[in-house]
Structures are given as C-alpha cells and as structure tokens.
Amino acid sequence: MLSRRFMLDGDIRKHQINTLKIFNDNVVEIVEGEEYDISFNSGVNNLCLKISLGNKFPKEKPHLKIVPTVSHPWVTADGDVTSAPGLLNFTVHSDLGRVVQAIIREFQRTPPPLALKQSTTISPSVPINGEIRASPINYQPFPNIKSFSPPSQIGQTSHQSAALPELSNLSIEELQFLNDNTDRQDEFISELPLIREQNKILDDVILQVEEMAVTNLSKAGKLDELKLDIEQRMETIAKLAFENERLYSIYQQLSDKYAPRKIQDELKVAAERADKESEKVAESFLSGEIDVDKFLIDFIKIKAISQNRKTKEEKLGQQLDRLEKAGF
C-alpha cells in the first residue's frame, strides 16, 4: 500500500471515507463522498452523528453535528462537535474513522443529557448562613402579567411552564407578585424540587468529606508511629549495612590470606627458608663453631622440616591442579 504522502488528494479522500465505514457501524451515505449519518444509542437516547466533508477535506477538518443536541464539553449549543481531541488535532494523516469512533464511544461510555433550554441558570454552590446552597443567578424576569392567558385558556398554554411545572399551581395574582418581587423569586426557586435535591446532594457530599477528614485525622497518630518505626528501621538497616561492609572487608583479607594457592606459595617459601637455615648449620659445622653431635641434631631437624613443607606444597599443588581441571 502506498504511503499517504504519495497518494493523490482524491485517493486520500476515498481512504478517509473507507476508514469511516471500517471503524463504525450503521454508516448511511446521504450524499456520496460528502455527507454521512451514523445512528447509535447513548444510554436511553438515540443519537445521530452527521458528518459533512467539505471540498477541501481532508486538508480541512470535517464538520460533525450531533442530533439531537446534547450537553457535553465537546458539543456547542448548536450541536456542533468541535472540541473532541481527535478533531482538534485533525490533519491529512489522521483517520476519520478512528476520530468518529472515539467520539461515539465517548457518548456511549458517558451518555450526555439532552440539551434543554431553560429560563434560569442555577449556581451550584453559593454560601447561605454558613452552608452551601444552590441558588439561582442570572435569571430572566418572569413574563409580564399581560402575557398570561385568561384562566379559561391556561390549560391550552400549560406547555409554557413545562420547565417549571410549579408555576401551573399559582394564580395570576401570585404570578404577578412573583414577577414583581425579586426576593420571592429567589425563595420560590430555592424551594424547587430540583434545587432542594441538589442541596441535599451537596449536604451529603459535605458530610462525606467531613467524615473522611475526621477519619484521616484519627489516623494521624498511627501514621506518625509508622513513620517513626520506618525511620528507626532505616537507621538499623544503615548500621547493619556498615557492619556488613566491615565484616566483608575482613572476610576478603582472610580469604586472600588463606587462599589455597596462597598457602602453597607460603609452604614453598617456608621450605626454602628451612633449606637456608640448614646451609647455615652446615657452614657453622665446617667452620668449627659447633661439634658433630649438635650439627647432626640441628641439621636433621631442619632438613625434616624442609622436606615436610616441600611434600605438603607438592601435594597441595597437585590437588589444586586436579580441582581446576574439574572446573572448581
């Protein structure tokens, strides 16, 4: 297969489309070579990823749109997928199929909620009386009283309060009062089931964090004891290591001193020294310094020692030679 750098633009475009079909299921061709749809399940929702390939593709990024629009960091308010990592770094050498596959897997692994347009924006954590509570911010005023339908038509326009069904239970006067009173709006929104549920979740999380903090603090003493024990053991290890080095040095000295070849050399030197002593005894006898009896006693004794050392040196050498030949 030719490398992409040697392929024509048309061939690269076909290759990219082929990877789209290879790495993904349910690929539907809307316009040949330009538009494709991929339907997939994301949790309980059925989503469709629309893929549009411009005239300059793959030199320019593909346009991806998710239908219906979902709330996800990768997706804009219009449903355009713009912040997926593979899409941000898309080049001619990227694989369209793998990029789309990664996006679909992200939506399947972590199903995003469908995007809903609401008239209020909720701040997740605003401290009230020392406690963290979710409270409304940046809300838009409720519609003016003139925009409400007469009581006989409320049933026909109930869809207007679908985002806040609690409004359906209020009279026109209550709605007017709520619309004109900012403080009452804050209280009303704070009492919404969704906000109360968020506050409950926050309280539970805070309680869990406090319990974890208490648990961690209760283990501080034990942790200090373990640290001290480790430090003491490290000191013991350091002392043992120093003692080990000292003993190893002594061992090396003794090992060199009592090595078999070293002993053989010492026996040879000792035998030569005994021979020299016997020669001195003979010279003393010849010069008349000692009599015959003393000469015989000393000479025989020294010669016996010399011969004994030579015999030991010879036998030890033979044994060592045999061991070396045997591989020891």
C-alpha positions in Angstrom: 0.0 0.0 0.0 1.3 3.4 -0.9 2.1 5.9 1.8 -0.4 8.8 2.0 2.3 11.3 1.1 2.4 9.6 -2.4 -1.4 9.4 -2.8 -3.5 11.9 -4.8 -6.0 14.1 -2.9 -8.9 12.1 -4.3 -7.4 8.9 -3.2 -6.8 10.2 0.3 -10.4 11.4 0.5 -11.6 7.9 -0.5 -9.3 6.4 2.0 -10.7 8.6 4.8 -14.3 7.6 3.8 -13.3 3.9 3.8 -11.9 4.2 7.4 -15.2 5.8 8.4 -17.1 2.7 7.1 -14.5 0.3 8.5 -14.3 1.5 12.1 -18.0 2.4 12.5 -21.4 0.6 12.2 -24.6 1.9 10.7 -22.9 4.3 8.4 -25.5 5.8 6.0 -24.4 7.6 2.9 -26.6 10.7 2.4 -24.6 12.4 -0.4 -21.8 10.3 -1.9 -18.4 11.4 -0.8 -19.9 14.4 1.2 -22.5 13.6 3.8 -22.9 10.6 6.1 -25.1 9.8 9.1 -24.3 7.3 11.9 -27.1 6.4 14.3 -26.2 4.9 17.7 -27.6 4.5 21.3 -26.3 6.7 24.1 -27.9 5.5 27.3 -31.7 5.8 26.8 -31.3 8.2 23.9 -31.0 7.5 20.2 -28.4 9.9 18.7 -27.3 10.6 15.2 -23.9 11.9 14.2 -24.0 13.9 11.0 -20.7 14.1 9.1 -20.1 16.7 6.4 -17.0 16.6 4.3 -16.1 19.9 2.6 -14.5 20.3 -0.8 -11.1 20.8 0.8 -11.4 17.7 3.0 -9.1 16.1 4.3 -6.9 19.2 4.2 -9.6 20.9 6.3 -11.5 19.3 9.3 -14.8 17.5 8.8 -17.9 19.1 10.1 -19.6 16.9 12.8 -23.0 17.6 14.3 -24.9 15.6 16.9 -28.7 15.3 16.7 -30.5 15.9 19.0 -28.2 18.4 20.7 -26.7 17.2 23.9 -24.9 18.8 26.8 -21.3 17.9 26.6 -17.9 19.8 26.7 -17.2 18.7 23.1 -20.5 20.0 21.8 -21.6 23.6 21.2 -25.1 24.9 21.9 -26.0 24.3 18.2 -25.0 20.7 18.4 -21.7 21.0 16.5 -18.9 18.7 17.8 -15.8 20.9 17.9 -13.7 20.1 20.9 -13.1 16.4 20.5 -9.3 15.7 20.9 -9.1 13.9 17.6 -11.0 16.6 15.8 -8.9 19.4 17.3 -5.7 17.7 16.1 -7.1 16.5 12.8 -4.7 16.5 9.8 -4.4 14.9 6.4 -2.7 12.0 8.2 -5.5 11.4 10.7 -8.1 8.6 10.3 -11.6 10.0 10.0 -13.0 6.6 11.1 -11.0 6.5 14.3 -11.9 10.1 15.2 -15.6 9.4 14.7 -15.3 6.1 16.6 -13.7 7.8 19.6 -16.5 10.4 19.7 -19.2 7.8 19.5 -17.5 5.7 22.2 -17.3 8.8 24.5 -21.1 9.4 24.1 -21.8 5.7 24.7 -19.5 5.3 27.7 -20.7 8.5 29.3 -24.2 9.3 27.9 -24.7 13.0 27.9 -28.1 14.5 28.8 -30.2 16.2 26.1 -29.8 19.9 25.9 -32.8 21.8 27.3 -33.4 25.5 27.0 -34.4 26.9 30.4 -35.1 30.5 31.5 -33.0 30.2 34.7 -29.3 29.4 35.3 -28.6 27.7 38.6 -25.4 28.4 40.6 -24.3 25.1 42.2 -22.7 26.5 45.3 -23.5 29.8 47.0 -22.9 30.0 50.8 -26.1 30.9 52.8 -25.8 31.2 56.6 -22.6 29.3 56.6 -24.0 26.4 54.5 -23.5 25.7 50.8 -26.8 26.0 48.9 -27.6 26.0 45.2 -29.2 29.3 44.3 -30.4 31.0 41.1 -28.3 33.6 39.4 -28.6 35.4 36.1 -32.4 34.5 35.9 -34.6 36.4 33.5 -37.7 38.1 34.8 -41.0 36.2 34.6 -43.3 37.3 31.8 -45.3 40.4 32.4 -48.9 39.8 33.6 -50.2 41.0 30.3 -48.6 38.0 28.6 -50.6 35.4 30.7 -53.7 33.9 29.2 -57.1 34.2 30.9 -57.9 31.3 33.4 -60.0 29.7 30.8 -57.0 29.3 28.5 -54.4 28.2 31.0 -54.9 24.6 30.0 -54.1 25.5 26.4 -50.8 27.2 27.4 -49.6 24.9 30.1 -46.6 24.0 27.9 -45.2 27.4 28.7 -44.4 26.3 32.3 -43.1 22.9 31.4 -39.7 23.9 32.6 -41.2 24.9 36.0 -44.4 22.9 36.5 -44.8 24.5 39.9 -45.9 27.7 38.2 -49.1 25.9 37.0 -50.4 25.8 40.5 -50.2 29.6 41.0 -52.9 32.1 40.4 -52.5 35.1 38.2 -52.2 37.3 41.2 -49.5 35.0 42.7 -47.6 35.0 39.4 -47.8 38.8 39.2 -46.5 39.1 42.8 -43.7 36.6 42.0 -42.8 38.5 38.8 -42.5 41.8 40.7 -40.7 40.5 43.8 -37.1 39.5 43.3 -36.7 38.1 46.8 -39.8 36.0 46.4 -38.4 34.7 43.1 -35.2 33.6 45.0 -37.3 31.8 47.7 -39.5 30.2 45.1 -36.6 28.8 43.1 -34.8 27.7 46.2 -37.8 25.6 47.1 -38.0 23.9 43.7 -37.5 20.1 44.0 -34.5 20.1 41.7 -32.7 22.8 43.8 -33.7 21.0 47.0 -32.3 17.8 45.6 -29.1 19.5 44.6 -28.8 20.9 48.1 -29.4 17.5 49.6 -26.7 16.1 47.4 -24.3 18.9 48.4 -25.1 18.3 52.1 -24.4 14.5 51.7 -21.1 15.3 49.9 -20.1 17.7 52.6 -20.9 15.2 55.3 -18.9 12.5 53.5 -15.9 14.9 53.2 -16.2 15.8 56.9 -16.3 12.1 57.8 -13.3 11.4 55.6 -11.4 14.3 57.2 -12.2 13.0 60.7 -11.2 9.5 59.7 -7.9 10.8 58.3 -7.2 12.9 61.4 -7.9 9.9 63.6 -5.2 8.0 61.7 -2.6 10.8 62.1 -1.2 9.3 65.3 -0.9 5.9 63.8 0.7 7.4 60.7 3.3 9.2 62.9 4.1 6.0 64.7 4.6 4.2 61.4 6.8 6.9 60.2 8.9 6.8 63.4 9.1 3.0 63.1 10.3 3.3 59.5 12.9 5.8 60.4 14.2 3.5 63.2 14.3 0.6 60.8 16.2 2.7 58.3 18.8 3.6 60.9 19.1 -0.1 61.8 19.5 -1.0 58.2 22.2 1.6 57.8 24.1 0.2 60.8 23.8 -3.3 59.5 25.0 -2.2 56.1 28.0 -0.6 57.6 28.7 -3.7 59.8 28.3 -5.8 56.7 30.9 -3.8 54.8 33.3 -4.1 57.7 32.9 -7.8 58.0 33.1 -8.3 54.3 36.4 -6.4 54.3 37.7 -8.7 57.0 36.4 -11.7 55.0 38.3 -10.6 51.9 41.5 -10.2 53.8 41.2 -13.7 55.4 40.1 -15.1 52.1 43.2 -13.8 50.4 45.4 -14.9 53.3 44.1 -18.4 53.4 43.5 -19.0 49.7 44.8 -22.4 48.6 47.3 -21.0 46.2 48.5 -18.6 48.8 49.1 -21.4 51.2 51.0 -23.3 48.6 53.2 -20.3 48.0 53.8 -19.9 51.7 54.8 -23.5 52.1 57.3 -23.1 49.2 58.8 -20.0 50.8 58.9 -21.7 54.2 60.7 -24.8 52.7 63.3 -22.5 51.0 63.8 -20.7 54.3 64.4 -24.1 56.1 66.9 -25.0 53.4 68.8 -21.8 54.0 68.9 -22.5 57.8 70.3 -26.0 57.1 73.0 -24.5 55.0 73.9 -22.1 57.8 74.2 -25.0 60.2 76.4 -26.9 57.8 78.7 -23.8 57.4 78.9 -23.5 61.2 80.0 -27.1 61.5 82.6 -26.7 58.8 84.0 -23.6 60.4 84.2 -25.5 63.7 81.7 -23.4 65.5 79.6 -26.5 66.6 80.5 -30.1 67.3 79.3 -33.1 65.4 76.5 -34.1 67.8 74.9 -30.6 67.7 75.4 -30.4 63.9 73.6 -33.8 63.4 70.7 -32.9 65.7 70.1 -29.4 64.2 70.7 -30.3 60.6 68.5 -33.4 60.6 65.7 -31.4 62.4 65.8 -28.5 59.9 66.0 -30.9 56.9 63.0 -32.8 58.2 61.0 -29.6 58.4 62.1 -28.5 54.9 61.2 -31.9 53.5 57.8 -31.9 55.2 57.0 -28.5 53.8 58.1 -29.4 50.3 55.9 -32.6 50.5 52.9 -30.6 51.6 53.4 -27.9 48.9 53.7 -30.6 46.2 50.6 -32.5 47.3 48.6 -29.3 47.7 49.6 -28.2 44.2 48.6 -31.5 42.7 45.2 -31.3 44.4 44.6 -27.8 43.3 45.5 -28.6 39.7 43.0 -31.5 39.7 40.3 -29.3 41.1 41.0 -26.6 38.5 40.8 -29.2 35.7 37.5 -30.4 37.1 36.1 -26.9 36.9 36.3 -25.8 40.5 
